[in-house]
Amino acid sequence: MERVEETLRRAIADVLLIGGLRDPRLQGVTFSVTGVKVDSDLTLARVFVDILSEGADVAAVLAGLRAAGAAVRHELRDKVQMRRIPNLRFERDESIERGLKIEQLLAKIKTDDADRGGGGQGGPA
């Protein structure tokens, strides 16, 4: 299943990059396909995208991708050797943003700890 998901991720990324989607909601917006999760019966693929453009209207970009889903799926038929191409559901991947926030919090804790003179080791938990 992991191989199918990775194959779909690469093919979808290629279609979106080269496909020339004409939806105005997607014009000038940079995004990356970060992952694909396919259900067990291969009828639905959740496509996770990270929207890289600062200030982009996330809801509009996702709406544009969802509107283009059928066209992307059609293009996949020529690129992927699968008996059935699953329906595509585009979702925002928030894991990168969440990871950055966690890193910032950890850095702040470390800085605060250093400012108080604590070494962070051997103290009470």
Secondary structure, 3 states (H helix, E strand, C coil): CHHHHHHHHHHHHHHHHHCCCCCHHHCCCCEEEEEEEECCCCCEEEEEEEECCCCCCHHHHHHHHHHCHHHHHHHHHHHCCCCCCCEEEEEECCHHHHHHHHHHHHHHHHHHHHHCCCCCCCCCC
